[in-house]
């Protein structure tokens, strides 16, 4: 546990400064492979559900710690039928036990991010438990991701709603100022409180989200869109439960598309630190939704 220290209205409660020469196993575990088994539907999900092309490893070519920096490296090489290798770290053990998780707080990453068509680096948060149902009924918070060929833009996204395929998302886009690129050093931050999520880059508050919803109802194993207020889980679900941290560099898939020959490899996501803060004085009651909108109505947040 990190030594607590004050930072404005926030107090540091957990961090990794990446000292030493290896990943701290008390803080991080690895996802391995090119997919996962969906126990609920008894099916193997290749490509992590996104048709991604990489095979995640824990090998030194894909993840390393040196000079107080963590490097996650996507490499163009063949392994187990995949054309690329990479790494994905998380503060959750593969058996589902949290190494670190938090409900509400300030999550901060200082990083240099690779770019190029077909690259999908991300710093994000996932729920420890599918308390409200499968993705994305239980939520996802993306602190930072990019469209690979747009190095001048940062995306901040939340996923919510019902279980796939009836999930919803809201994405905010931030043009980096002054000609800066994601491959420069930047500090990416989310401040998450009951009923409100804020995104910051280099201390500049650039987006706020105050509307989402969660529905646990399913039909034939798939999520359904809420039709009435009683279908909804209590506000501010799903963002009212502990989430853990994920950091990775994906390659290809249905979001960035596949990389063309000119995309540079290796592609390195370099992280100086990860810091998590708690709000001094606590968080109080959830902030109410301001306009009483429902999922089936047009959203403009």
Buried (B, 14 or more C-beta within 10 A) or exposed (E): EEEEEEEEEBBBBBBBEBEEEEBEEEBBBBBEBBBEEEEEEEEEEBBBBBEBBBBBBBBEEBBBBEEEBBBBBBBBBEBEEBBBBBBBBBBBBEEEEBBBBBBBBBBBBBBBBBBBBBBBBBBBBBBBEBBBBBBBBBBBBBBBBBBBBBBBBBBBBBBBBBBBEBBBEBEBEBEBEEEBBBBEEBBBBBBBBBBBBBBBBBEEEBBEBBBBBBBBBBEEEEBBBBEEEEBBBEBBBBBBBBBBBBBBBBBBBEBBBBBEEEBEBBBBBBBBBBBBBBBEEEBEEBBEBEEEBBBEEEEEB
